[in-house]
Structure formats: structure tokens, C-alpha cells
Amino acid sequence: MTAEASQAEPGPEPAADGLRPLRVALLTYKGNPFCGGQGVYVRHLSRELTRLGHRVEVIGAQPYPVLDAQDAPGGPRLTELPSLDLYRQPDPFRTPRREEYRDWVDALEVATMWTGGFPEPLTFSLRARRHLLARRGDFDVVHDNQTLGYGLLGDLGAPLVTTIHHPITVDRRLELDAAGTWQRRLSVRRWYGFTRMQKRVARRLPRVLTVSGTSRQEIVDDLGVRGDRVHVVPIGADTALFSPDPSVPRVPGRIVTTSSADVPLKGLVFLVEALAKVRTEQPDAHLVVVGRRPAEGPVAQALERYGLDGAVEFVKGISDAELVDLVRSAEVACVPSLYEGFSLPAAEAMATGTPLLATTGGAVPEVAGRDGETCLAVPPGDAGALAAGLGRLLGDPELRARLGAAGRDRVLRHFTWARAAEGTAARYREAVAAAPAAPGRAAPRAAAPTSPRDTGVYPESRATC
């Protein structure tokens, strides 16, 4: 092909912002959307970034991400970067067979598990570094989804942007507070040993994204990251999926929550206690928990103490459509968390038009809005306040209708994945523009902020970037 012909060939179609589309490596050491908020983030952000015209390759370990539109032209691609998958079901904390070991990183992964630690953030970062350097030039930007491992420091072949949903030091603190014995406290400290690494790595990152003003302040306070390096890009709900549907009947007395029963941060034990109080006056009140039923611990003990086995149901492994219909069928959705960095369950419930009762823990008020306008808000860790809120909502259909409609409107205006992708792509442009240009190729121009969401400012945020 002649130089003239090569120059005459059209380049790639511009992205939605009018500039050259970016090639994005999106890293996630745990990406399955059924395993928590990080997987949901990867799934929806990768889809919306490709809709903006960017080329997204998700690089992840087990449990592998589930991606939307993966087989569609221009859709996100998945590259599997396997670990030893030491925590898989049905044999968690397994010892691998000798033939499974591939290199020293595998040996480090097993040794850390044997000493009671959690190795995956470190070992994934080491594997990701090796993979990225072998593919130098394939990406314009690397986006790490809260791995915060040593392997992601230094040259990766492209500028790094990191999302920290909230500091895991918060989880560690709450679990230590809930630990009843010195043996349990020792186990918690060993498991969360990786947070020391995450603190060191976070302080050296040039650009951090987070999902709320509360998380931004926690990152500054707990991790010691300079405030000018932390930028708020709110996430949101899939408002096409989580939407009202009048054909789905409301079940009288039904309360729905999403919770990992064995995680103190989620506050499920207080909701169980509240349900017991409510049922003394409203015996049809019952709770459906999207999550695993605990075999032991505070929640299991509360269920037995209050005789609630028949009034609390746990469901897991349901499809997206089943989850949406479950939320639609509830008279009340509840977020009883002691702390949240954002709260996707709150946004998703509000998007369906289901009235929300939520605590004021962490960033929940930034999502749920003001008490009495878009939700009912109560203090975290207060079973009596939760019971009062549940009783009020279950007994007042007009209040439920008003809060449900206002909540849906709030999410549509402020918390959608399309808006999240636009804000994230703008931060990518800034990172690329600030990095030295690769030899022989000019860096793409940065897009100037055009709206409040590009600056990280949004309603009722406690802090801005």
C-alpha cells in the first residue's frame, strides 16, 4: 500500500465527545456482578463507554466479569487473567494440586492464604502488570477498579486511572468493632492485611476516581491521598432495567433489602430486629433478603431469638429480571447499612419507583436524598428508628406513592450509567493529556468540562473534586 493510499484511509469514527476514541484497559480482580458492587460497576461502565465510541477491554480474574453486548460490534471484550481461584465454591481455601502452579506469583498467592491473608489484590496486580507490559502500545489508558496492588505502580505502558469505591479500611474497622473474641480480631487483622499495601499504593496514584463525596473524604482521611487527586464521578442505576411496571402487583407487607448477611457493614441484624417490632402491629410484614442465608452469627441468632424463620426469606442466584420484579413487588425497599460508599441498591430501588427507607450511613443520603422528599431516612444502627420508618410506610399508601415517584425522578436526573461513563471518559482524557506522548503519536486532546457532572459536583455532595 502506498503512503498516499494509507493517508487517504479514514481513521476511526470519533467518540461521542468528537475526539478520537480511547482504547481502555479496565482491570478488575473480582468482576462477577453477582459478587458485589465492583462487578456491577465493570459491567455497566464498560457497556456505556463503548456506547460513547470507546474501545474497552476488561481484564479480569475469577469470578470473571459478565459483560453486556460483548459479542456486538464495538462491544466490550473480556480477557481472562486467571488466578488460582482459591476461594471458589464449593471448596474455598483449597490447596492447589502441584500441576496447577505456574510461577512464583501462584506460590505467593497460596502462601498468603495459608497465613490467613487475602492475596488477590496483590497477585492480580502482578499478573496485570506483566500482561500490560507485554502489550505495550495496545491501550491509551489503564483503569484499575480498586485493586490498588504494588504491581500497578510505575510504568504500565499507558497512564493509570484508579477507582476507589470506598476505602476497605472502613470495612476492616467495622468488622473489628463487631469481633467478639481476640481470636476473631486476630483473624480480621490478618485477612485485611492487604489494606496496608492499598494505603501505600493509593498515596502514589496520580488520579483517583470515586463515587461520592463521602468516599472522597474517607479516601483523603483514611488513605492519605491528596484531595486534589481525588475526583467524584457518581455511578447509578440501569434505569431501563430498573423501572416501574404497574403489571407487577405489590405484595402486602413485603420489605426487600440487598445484603451480605455476614458483613456487619450492611446492618442486616438491625433490620431483622426492626421487623420483629413491626410484626407486633402489622403481622403481614415480611422481609425478602437478596443474599445468602447465614448459618451462624448475629443475623442467624436474631432470626432464632425473634422466631422470624417464616417471616424472612433469603434468595440468591436470581436473574436481573427476577431481581427487578422482586423489588417492584415490595411495598418498601430498605437499605439498613452502617456505611456505604454509594449504595447501588438504593439507586436501583428508587429507579423502580419503590419507596425507600434508608439509613444516613456514609454516602447513602447523597444517593437517597432528603428525608421526607425522596425517601425516609433514619440513623444507622438504630432498630427502633427502622421499625418506626417501616411502620409508617407500610401504613401509608399515599406516602409510598409520593416517595416512589420522587425517588425515580431523582435517579433519572442524577444517577445513570450514561452520565457515569461521560464523567469517567472526561477523566481519561485528562490523564492521557497529562501523560508524555508515546513516540511518534500525539496524545489525544483533552475535552474541557461542559457541565457540572464533568467537575464532580452533584446534588447534596459533601465534597467536590
N, C-alpha and C positions, 0 to 999 in steps of 0.2 A: 504494500500500500504506500502511495506517495505521501510526502509530508503535506502537500496541498489537500489531498483527499482526507487525510487524518484530521487536519484542522477544520475541514468543512463538516465533519460529522457533528451532529448535535450532541450537546452534553446532557447530563441527567436533567429531568424535569425539576424545576425549582420546588423547594418545600413551601409550606403554606405561608411562611414569612417572606417569600420572594427570593430567598438566598439558596445557595447550593445545599442539597440535603446532606445531613451528617450521618456518618457511619458510627453507630453506637455499640459498644460492648457493655451489656448490662449484666453485672455479676450478682449471683445470689447463692449463698452456701446452703440455704434451705428455701426452696421455691414453690413447694406444693401449696396451692391456695387453700387446701383443707387443713393445713397445719398452722395457720395463723396469718396475721396481717401482712407480714413481709411477702408471702406468696401472692396474696391478693394484689398488693402493690405492683409486683412484677407483671402479673397477668394483665392488669388493666392499663398500666402505664405503657407497656410495650405495644399494646394494641393501638392506643391513642397516638403514640409517637409515630407509628407507621402511617396512621391516617393523616398525619401532618406532612407526610412525604419523606420522613427519615428512614434509614435502614438500620434495623435493630436486630442484634444477635444476642440472645440471652445465653449466658454461660453459667451453668448451674450444676450442683451436686444433688445427691439423693436427700429427700424425696424430690424428684425432678419437677420443674415447673409445668403447669398446664397453661398453654398459650392459646389465645383466640386468634383465628384467621391465620394459623401457622402455615397452612397449605395454600393460602391465597397468594396471588402475585403481589409482591411487595410486603407481605405479612412478616411478622417477626419469625426469626429462626431460632432453633434450640440447639446448642452444642452441649453435650453431656460431658462433664468433667468429674468422673466418679471418685467417690471416697471409698472406704471400706464398709460404709453403711453399718456402723456398729450399733446403732440404736433402732434398727428396723424391727418391725413386728413380724413374726411372733417371738423372736429371740433377741431382745435388746441386751446390750452389754455382752455380746458374744465374743469369743476368741476366734479369730480367723484361722483357717487352715494355712499351712505353710505355703502352699502354692498360690495363695491369694496375695502375698506380699510382693510388691513390685519395686519398691525403692525405700530409701530412708524415711521419706515422708510417711509412708504407711506404718513403719516401725514407730515413729514418733506419735502417730495417731493412737495406736494401741497402747503404748506406754503411758500416755496421758490419761486414757480411760482407766487403765489399771490402777492409777494412783488417785482416782476419784475426780479427775478434772474433765472438762468438756473441751475436746481438741479441735472441733470442726472449724471455728473461725480462723485459727492459725493454719491448720493444714490445708484448708481450701485456699487461703491467700497464697500459700507457697505454690500450690499447683496452678493457680490462676496466673501468678507471675511468670512461671515457666511457659505457660500456654501463650500469654500475651507477647512475651519477648520473641517466641518462635514465629509469631505472626506480625511482627513489627511492620507498620505501614498499612495494615488492614483496617484500622479504626481511627476516627478523628477524635474520639473522646471515650474514656472508660468511666462507667458509672457503677460504683460499688454500693450495693444495698446492705449496709450495716455489717459487713464482715469485719472491718477495722483490724485486719491482721498485719503482722510485720511484713509479709510478702508484698503488700501493696504500697510500701514506701519506696521512694526513689523512682528511677526511670522505668516506665511501663510501655514506652513507645507512643504514648498519647497522654494528654492531660487528664487528671483524675478529678471526678466529682463524686462526693460520697453522701449518701442519705443516711442520717441517723434518725430513726423514728422517735425514739427517746432513749436516754442512757440506760443500759441494762443495770447500772449501779442502783437505779431505783428499785428494780425487781429484787436485787440482792438485799437491799436494806429492808424491804418489806418481808422477804422470806426469813431473814434473820430475826426480825421482830416477832414473827409467828412461830419460830422454832421453840419447842418446849423443853428440850434437853440439850446438854452440852454436846452430846454425840451428833444430834441433828444440826446444831450450829456449826460444828466442825465439817460436817458433810456439805452444808450450804457454802461455806467458805471455800472448800476445795472445788466444788462444782463451778463456782463463779470466779475461779482464779483467773480466767481469761479476761476479766474486766480490767485487770492491771495493764495488760497489753493494749486493750482498747483505749484506755486513757492516754497511754504514751503515743499511740498512733494518732488519735484524734487531735492532739495538740500540734501535730506536724502537718495536718492537712491544709491545703490552700483554700479549699472551698467545700463547705458543708451545707447540704440541704436538710431541712426538717419540716415537719408537717403542721406545727402550731407554734404560737408564741410561748406557750408554757414549755414545750420541749426545747425551744431555743434557749430559754433561760436556764433550764436544767443542764443543757449541754455546756453552757458557759460556766455555771456554778460547779457541777459535778465533774466535768471532764477537763475544765480549764482551757477550753477553746476560746480564742479571742472573739469577741462579739461581732467584729466587722467581717469575720469569715463565715458567719452562720446566716443563712438566708431561708426565710419561711416560704414554702410553696405548699399550700394546703392540698390535700387529696380529697376524695369524695366518693360518692356512690355511683353505681351504674344505674342511672335514672331511667333508662329504657327497660331494664330488667326489674328493678325495684320501683314499681309504680302501682298506683291504686287499681283495683279491679273489683267493681261492685258485685260481680257474679260470684265472688268468693265470700261465703257467709261468715259473719263474725260468730265465734263460739262464745256463748255467755260465760263470763268469769275467767276467760283464758288470758294468761300472762306469759309472755315469751321473753327469754333472755338468751344471749350467747355467752358461754363461759367455759373456761377450763376449770373444772371443779377443784383441781388440786393446786391451783395458783392463788395464793392469798390476795394478790393484787386485784383480782376480779371481784372480790367481795360477795361471792355467791352465798356464803354462810349467813350473811345479814339479810339477804333476800328470802332465804328459807325461813329464818326466824320471823320475818315480816309476814310471810304467807300464813304461818301458824296463827298470828294475831288476827289477820284479816278474816280467816275462815271461821272465827268465833261469831262473826256477824254476817258474813257472806259465804255460806258453806259451799257454793258452787265455784268459788275461786280456786284455780289450779294453775300450776306452773309447768311450762314446757321449756326444758333447757337444751339448747343446741350445743352438745358437748358430751364428753364421756362421763358415765356414772362413776362416782368414786367408790372404791371398795372399803376405804378406811379414811380417817382424818376428820376434820371439823365438820365438813358438809355431811358425810355419812353419819356421824354422830348426831347431828341436828335432825336429820331425817328420822332417825330411830327415836330420838328423845321426844319429838313432837308427833310421832305417829303419822308421818306425811307420805309414806310409801305410795299410797293410792292417789295422792294429790300432786305428785311431782313426777314428771316423765322426762327421761333423757333420750335424745335422738342424736345419732351421728351417722356420717356417711351418706347424707341425703344429697340429692342433686340441687343445682341452683334453683330450678323451677319449684321443687318441693320446699326449699327454704323460703322462697318468696311467698308462696301460698300459705305457709305456716305463719309468717309474720302478718300477712294480710288477715288471717283468721283470728288474730288476737285482738282483744279489747284494749290491751295495754302492752307496750314494749317497755322493757326495763333495762337500764344499764346501772348496776349497783357498785361499780368499780371504786376501789380506793384511789386509784390513779390510772389515767390513760394519757398517752402521748397525743392521741387524736380521738379515737373511737369510731371506727368504721361501723360497728353495729348500730350506733346511734344514728349516723347519717343514713344508713340503709333502711332502718325502721321508719325514720321520718320521710324518706322518699316514697314509701308505700302509702303514706297517709295514716299510718298507725300512730296514735298518740303516745308520747314518750314520757316516762318517768325516769329521771337520771340524777345521779349524784353530781356534786360540784368537784369531784376528784380530778386533779390535773387539768387537762385541756378539754374535758367534757363540756364545760359551759361555752367554750369557743365554738363548738360544733352545735350543741343543742339550743343555744340562745338563752333568752331571758325567761326566768320563772314566770309562769302565767301567760306568756305570749306565744312561745313555740314549744314549750314543754312544762312539766312540773319539775322543779329542782329541789333536792334535799341534800343535807350534809353527808359526806361519806362515812361509812362505818356506823350508821345510826338505824338500827332495825325499826325503832318506833317511828321515825320520820318516814321510812319507806312504807311502813304499814299505813300510816295516815295518807300518804300520797296514793297508794293503791286503792284504799277505800274510797277516797274522793273521786278518782277516775272511774272506778267500776260502778259507782252510784250516780254518775252524771253524764248521760249520753251527749248532751249539748256541749259540755266542756270537752269531751273526747273528740267530737266533730270539729270544734274550733281549733284545738291544738293540732289535730291531724292535718288539717288543711294548711295551717300556718307553717307547720314543720316541713311539709312537702315544698312549699314556696321557698322557704329558706334554703333548702338544699339545691333547688334548681338555680337559685340566684348566686350561690357562693361555692358549692362543693360538688363539682362534677369532675370526672376524669379528663374530659376535654380541656378544661381550664388548668388542671394539674399538668397535663402534657405541654401546654403552651408555656406555662411558667418554667417548667423544667428545661424545655428546649432553649428558652432565653438564657438560662444559666449555663447551658452547654456552650452557647455562642460566646459568652463572656470568657469561659475557661479556655476555649480554643484561641480566642483573640489575644488572651494574655500569655499564651504559651509561645515559645520560639517556633517559628515556621519550620516545617520539615524541608530538607534540602530540595530545591527545585520546585517547590509548591508553595504558593502563598496561602496564608491562613484565611479561612472564610471570614467575611466581615461580621462584626457583632451587630445584632439588632438592638436598637435603642428601645427602652421601655415605652410602651404605648398606652398602658392602662395601670390602675392601681394593683392589679394582680401580678404584674411584672415586677413590682417593687416589694412584694411580700406583705403588703398591708391589706388586711381584710377585717370585716366587722368584728368588734369586740376582742381583737387580739390584744394580749397583754404586752406584746413586744413586737417590734418590726425589725426587718433586716437593715 
